[in-house]
Amino acid sequence: MITKQKILETIKAMPEENFDDLEVVIERLVLLEKIQKGIEQAERGETISIDELKEEMKLW
């Protein structure tokens, strides 16, 4: 889970012109949350191998 501190750091680091469009700010925070979730999953070993991924992609 993304922390309040990380959200504040991200917002403070954003250029002022990004705040002209709230959607840009929200998209950045959503991306940050997804990255954090992926890192946490990887740390728990919830990953798949490249070969498993290739097999899944054949089903698309």
KOLMILUM-885900 format. One record per residue: residue number from 1; residue in three letters; x, y, z of N, C-alpha, C in turn. Coordinates in nm, 4 decimals, padded with zeros to 6 digits. Layout:
BEGIN
@guza:NUM, lofi:ALA, n_u:X, n_v:Y, n_w:Z, ca_u:X, ca_v:Y, ca_w:Z, c_u:X, c_v:Y, c_w:Z
...
***
This chain:
BEGIN
@guza:1, lofi:MET, n_u:00.0847, n_v:-00.1178, n_w:00.0000, ca_u:00.0000, ca_v:00.0000, ca_w:00.0000, c_u:00.0890, c_v:00.1238, c_w:00.0000
@guza:2, lofi:ILE, n_u:00.0482, n_v:00.2203, n_w:-00.0742, ca_u:00.1226, ca_v:00.3464, ca_w:-00.0810, c_u:00.0972, c_v:00.4250, c_w:00.0481
@guza:3, lofi:THR, n_u:00.2015, n_v:00.4862, n_w:00.0988, ca_u:00.1882, ca_v:00.5598, ca_w:00.2245, c_u:00.1523, c_v:00.7065, c_w:00.1985
@guza:4, lofi:LYS, n_u:00.0966, n_v:00.7667, n_w:00.2999, ca_u:00.0619, ca_v:00.9086, ca_w:00.2920, c_u:00.1870, c_v:00.9913, c_w:00.2638
@guza:5, lofi:GLN, n_u:00.2969, n_v:00.9545, n_w:00.3267, ca_u:00.4226, ca_v:01.0256, ca_w:00.3068, c_u:00.4669, c_v:01.0179, c_w:00.1610
@guza:6, lofi:LYS, n_u:00.4551, n_v:00.8997, n_w:00.1001, ca_u:00.4961, ca_v:00.8828, ca_w:-00.0397, c_u:00.4066, c_v:00.9654, c_w:-00.1319
@guza:7, lofi:ILE, n_u:00.2784, n_v:00.9722, n_w:-00.1006, ca_u:00.1856, ca_v:01.0549, ca_w:-00.1793, c_u:00.2265, c_v:01.2011, c_w:-00.1713
@guza:8, lofi:LEU, n_u:00.2549, n_v:01.2472, n_w:-00.0512, ca_u:00.2943, ca_v:01.3868, ca_w:-00.0339, c_u:00.4259, c_v:01.4173, c_w:-00.1049
@guza:9, lofi:GLU, n_u:00.5218, n_v:01.3257, n_w:-00.0959, ca_u:00.6497, ca_v:01.3444, ca_w:-00.1646, c_u:00.6294, c_v:01.3528, c_w:-00.3163
@guza:10, lofi:THR, n_u:00.5436, n_v:01.2676, n_w:-00.3676, ca_u:00.5167, ca_v:01.2655, ca_w:-00.5113, c_u:00.4521, c_v:01.3960, c_w:-00.5557
@guza:11, lofi:ILE, n_u:00.3544, n_v:01.4415, n_w:-00.4807, ca_u:00.2855, ca_v:01.5661, ca_w:-00.5151, c_u:00.3817, c_v:01.6845, c_w:-00.5085
@guza:12, lofi:LYS, n_u:00.4655, n_v:01.6886, n_w:-00.4051, ca_u:00.5606, ca_v:01.7989, ca_w:-00.3922, c_u:00.6625, c_v:01.8002, c_w:-00.5053
@guza:13, lofi:ALA, n_u:00.6957, n_v:01.6838, n_w:-00.5589, ca_u:00.7960, ca_v:01.6737, ca_w:-00.6649, c_u:00.7394, c_v:01.7046, c_w:-00.8040
@guza:14, lofi:MET, n_u:00.6085, n_v:01.7099, n_w:-00.8153, ca_u:00.5462, ca_v:01.7343, ca_w:-00.9453, c_u:00.5587, c_v:01.8806, c_w:-00.9859
@guza:15, lofi:PRO, n_u:00.5786, n_v:01.9044, n_w:-01.1145, ca_u:00.5828, ca_v:02.0435, ca_w:-01.1629, c_u:00.4482, c_v:02.1130, c_w:-01.1414
@guza:16, lofi:GLU, n_u:00.4533, n_v:02.2391, n_w:-01.1190, ca_u:00.3320, ca_v:02.3175, ca_w:-01.0900, c_u:00.2283, c_v:02.3066, c_w:-01.2018
@guza:17, lofi:GLU, n_u:00.2743, n_v:02.2982, n_w:-01.3260, ca_u:00.1789, ca_v:02.2937, ca_w:-01.4381, c_u:00.0959, c_v:02.1650, c_w:-01.4399
@guza:18, lofi:ASN, n_u:00.1413, n_v:02.0603, n_w:-01.3727, ca_u:00.0609, ca_v:01.9379, ca_w:-01.3649, c_u:-00.0687, c_v:01.9599, c_w:-01.2884
@guza:19, lofi:PHE, n_u:-00.0711, n_v:02.0612, n_w:-01.2038, ca_u:-00.1894, ca_v:02.0854, ca_w:-01.1219, c_u:-00.2984, c_v:02.1612, c_w:-01.1969
@guza:20, lofi:ASP, n_u:-00.2705, n_v:02.1963, n_w:-01.3216, ca_u:-00.3743, ca_v:02.2556, ca_w:-01.4056, c_u:-00.4786, c_v:02.1521, c_w:-01.4442
@guza:21, lofi:ASP, n_u:-00.4385, n_v:02.0258, n_w:-01.4393, ca_u:-00.5272, ca_v:01.9161, ca_w:-01.4770, c_u:-00.5223, c_v:01.8103, c_w:-01.3668
@guza:22, lofi:LEU, n_u:-00.6271, n_v:01.8045, n_w:-01.2880, ca_u:-00.6319, ca_v:01.7121, ca_w:-01.1751, c_u:-00.6175, c_v:01.5670, c_w:-01.2203
@guza:23, lofi:GLU, n_u:-00.6618, n_v:01.5379, n_w:-01.3415, ca_u:-00.6523, ca_v:01.4018, ca_w:-01.3935, c_u:-00.5060, c_v:01.3560, c_w:-01.4015
@guza:24, lofi:VAL, n_u:-00.4154, n_v:01.4461, n_w:-01.4365, ca_u:-00.2727, ca_v:01.4132, ca_w:-01.4429, c_u:-00.2212, c_v:01.3742, c_w:-01.3049
@guza:25, lofi:VAL, n_u:-00.2610, n_v:01.4468, n_w:-01.2044, ca_u:-00.2193, ca_v:01.4180, ca_w:-01.0673, c_u:-00.2716, c_v:01.2814, c_w:-01.0242
@guza:26, lofi:ILE, n_u:-00.3964, n_v:01.2557, n_w:-01.0507, ca_u:-00.4576, ca_v:01.1282, ca_w:-01.0126, c_u:-00.3907, c_v:01.0130, c_w:-01.0861
@guza:27, lofi:GLU, n_u:-00.3647, n_v:01.0302, n_w:-01.2156, ca_u:-00.2984, ca_v:00.9248, ca_w:-01.2926, c_u:-00.1606, c_v:00.8937, c_w:-01.2353
@guza:28, lofi:ARG, n_u:-00.0872, n_v:00.9949, n_w:-01.1955, ca_u:00.0459, ca_v:00.9742, ca_w:-01.1376, c_u:00.0348, c_v:00.8954, c_w:-01.0080
@guza:29, lofi:LEU, n_u:-00.0632, n_v:00.9275, n_w:-00.9249, ca_u:-00.0804, ca_v:00.8565, ca_w:-00.7978, c_u:-00.1256, c_v:00.7124, c_w:-00.8195
@guza:30, lofi:VAL, n_u:-00.2111, n_v:00.6911, n_w:-00.9183, ca_u:-00.2550, ca_v:00.5546, ca_w:-00.9496, c_u:-00.1361, c_v:00.4722, c_w:-00.9983
@guza:31, lofi:LEU, n_u:-00.0532, n_v:00.5302, n_w:-01.0842, ca_u:00.0662, ca_v:00.4607, ca_w:-01.1316, c_u:00.1579, c_v:00.4264, c_w:-01.0149
@guza:32, lofi:LEU, n_u:00.1791, n_v:00.5196, n_w:-00.9260, ca_u:00.2632, ca_v:00.4968, ca_w:-00.8093, c_u:00.2089, c_v:00.3811, c_w:-00.7256
@guza:33, lofi:GLU, n_u:00.0783, n_v:00.3769, n_w:-00.7058, ca_u:00.0153, ca_v:00.2690, ca_w:-00.6286, c_u:00.0360, c_v:00.1340, c_w:-00.6973
@guza:34, lofi:LYS, n_u:00.0224, n_v:00.1296, n_w:-00.8288, ca_u:00.0405, ca_v:00.0040, ca_w:-00.9018, c_u:00.1849, c_v:-00.0441, c_w:-00.8936
@guza:35, lofi:ILE, n_u:00.2777, n_v:00.0475, n_w:-00.9037, ca_u:00.4194, ca_v:00.0108, ca_w:-00.8917, c_u:00.4472, c_v:-00.0442, c_w:-00.7520
@guza:36, lofi:GLN, n_u:00.3966, n_v:00.0231, n_w:-00.6494, ca_u:00.4172, ca_v:-00.0225, ca_w:-00.5119, c_u:00.3561, c_v:-00.1608, c_w:-00.4906
@guza:37, lofi:LYS, n_u:00.2393, n_v:-00.1828, n_w:-00.5446, ca_u:00.1730, ca_v:-00.3130, ca_w:-00.5313, c_u:00.2570, c_v:-00.4222, c_w:-00.5979
@guza:38, lofi:GLY, n_u:00.3124, n_v:-00.3933, n_w:-00.7150, ca_u:00.3973, ca_v:-00.4895, ca_w:-00.7842, c_u:00.5233, c_v:-00.5220, c_w:-00.7063
@guza:39, lofi:ILE, n_u:00.5829, n_v:-00.4212, n_w:-00.6462, ca_u:00.7027, ca_v:-00.4426, ca_w:-00.5645, c_u:00.6696, c_v:-00.5328, c_w:-00.4459
@guza:40, lofi:GLU, n_u:00.5582, n_v:-00.5056, n_w:-00.3810, ca_u:00.5174, ca_v:-00.5869, ca_w:-00.2658, c_u:00.4898, c_v:-00.7307, c_w:-00.3070
@guza:41, lofi:GLN, n_u:00.4257, n_v:-00.7503, n_w:-00.4225, ca_u:00.3993, ca_v:-00.8858, ca_w:-00.4708, c_u:00.5303, c_v:-00.9593, c_w:-00.4992
@guza:42, lofi:ALA, n_u:00.6245, n_v:-00.8903, n_w:-00.5597, ca_u:00.7544, ca_v:-00.9512, ca_w:-00.5903, c_u:00.8272, c_v:-00.9897, c_w:-00.4615
@guza:43, lofi:GLU, n_u:00.8207, n_v:-00.9041, n_w:-00.3620, ca_u:00.8859, ca_v:-00.9333, ca_w:-00.2339, c_u:00.8257, c_v:-01.0561, c_w:-00.1662
@guza:44, lofi:ARG, n_u:00.6965, n_v:-01.0806, n_w:-00.1898, ca_u:00.6297, ca_v:-01.1977, ca_w:-00.1327, c_u:00.6491, c_v:-01.3215, c_w:-00.2203
@guza:45, lofi:GLY, n_u:00.7190, n_v:-01.3053, n_w:-00.3317, ca_u:00.7427, ca_v:-01.4181, ca_w:-00.4218, c_u:00.6255, c_v:-01.4475, c_w:-00.5128
@guza:46, lofi:GLU, n_u:00.5330, n_v:-01.3547, n_w:-00.5249, ca_u:00.4149, ca_v:-01.3733, ca_w:-00.6095, c_u:00.4463, c_v:-01.3298, c_w:-00.7530
@guza:47, lofi:THR, n_u:00.5361, n_v:-01.4029, n_w:-00.8145, ca_u:00.5769, ca_v:-01.3721, ca_w:-00.9509, c_u:00.5661, c_v:-01.4976, c_w:-01.0357
@guza:48, lofi:ILE, n_u:00.5774, n_v:-01.4808, n_w:-01.1656, ca_u:00.5808, ca_v:-01.5957, ca_w:-01.2556, c_u:00.7055, c_v:-01.5838, c_w:-01.3416
@guza:49, lofi:SER, n_u:00.7475, n_v:-01.6965, n_w:-01.3955, ca_u:00.8670, ca_v:-01.6974, ca_w:-01.4798, c_u:00.8320, c_v:-01.6438, c_w:-01.6188
@guza:50, lofi:ILE, n_u:00.9350, n_v:-01.6132, n_w:-01.6949, ca_u:00.9163, ca_v:-01.5662, ca_w:-01.8319, c_u:00.8451, c_v:-01.6730, c_w:-01.9141
@guza:51, lofi:ASP, n_u:00.8823, n_v:-01.7992, n_w:-01.8940, ca_u:00.8180, ca_v:-01.9083, ca_w:-01.9685, c_u:00.6694, c_v:-01.9179, c_w:-01.9359
@guza:52, lofi:GLU, n_u:00.6344, n_v:-01.9009, n_w:-01.8082, ca_u:00.4925, ca_v:-01.9025, ca_w:-01.7700, c_u:00.4181, c_v:-01.7858, c_w:-01.8350
@guza:53, lofi:LEU, n_u:00.4818, n_v:-01.6711, n_w:-01.8387, ca_u:00.4212, ca_v:-01.5541, ca_w:-01.9017, c_u:00.3971, c_v:-01.5780, c_w:-02.0503
@guza:54, lofi:LYS, n_u:00.4947, n_v:-01.6355, n_w:-02.1163, ca_u:00.4803, ca_v:-01.6641, ca_w:-02.2599, c_u:00.3640, c_v:-01.7590, c_w:-02.2850
@guza:55, lofi:GLU, n_u:00.3480, n_v:-01.8576, n_w:-02.1990, ca_u:00.2360, ca_v:-01.9515, ca_w:-02.2126, c_u:00.1026, c_v:-01.8806, c_w:-02.1920
@guza:56, lofi:GLU, n_u:00.0954, n_v:-01.7919, n_w:-02.0924, ca_u:-00.0278, ca_v:-01.7149, ca_w:-02.0690, c_u:-00.0593, c_v:-01.6261, c_w:-02.1878
@guza:57, lofi:MET, n_u:00.0427, n_v:-01.5653, n_w:-02.2446, ca_u:00.0207, ca_v:-01.4720, ca_w:-02.3561, c_u:-00.0309, c_v:-01.5434, c_w:-02.4808
@guza:58, lofi:LYS, n_u:00.0012, n_v:-01.6727, n_w:-02.4958, ca_u:-00.0499, ca_v:-01.7483, ca_w:-02.6093, c_u:-00.2027, c_v:-01.7593, c_w:-02.6041
@guza:59, lofi:LEU, n_u:-00.2579, n_v:-01.7491, n_w:-02.4819, ca_u:-00.4028, ca_v:-01.7609, ca_w:-02.4653, c_u:-00.4766, c_v:-01.6307, c_w:-02.4970
@guza:60, lofi:TRP, n_u:-00.4034, n_v:-01.5216, n_w:-02.5129, ca_u:-00.4658, ca_v:-01.3935, ca_w:-02.5395, c_u:-00.5144, c_v:-01.3958, c_w:-02.6779
***
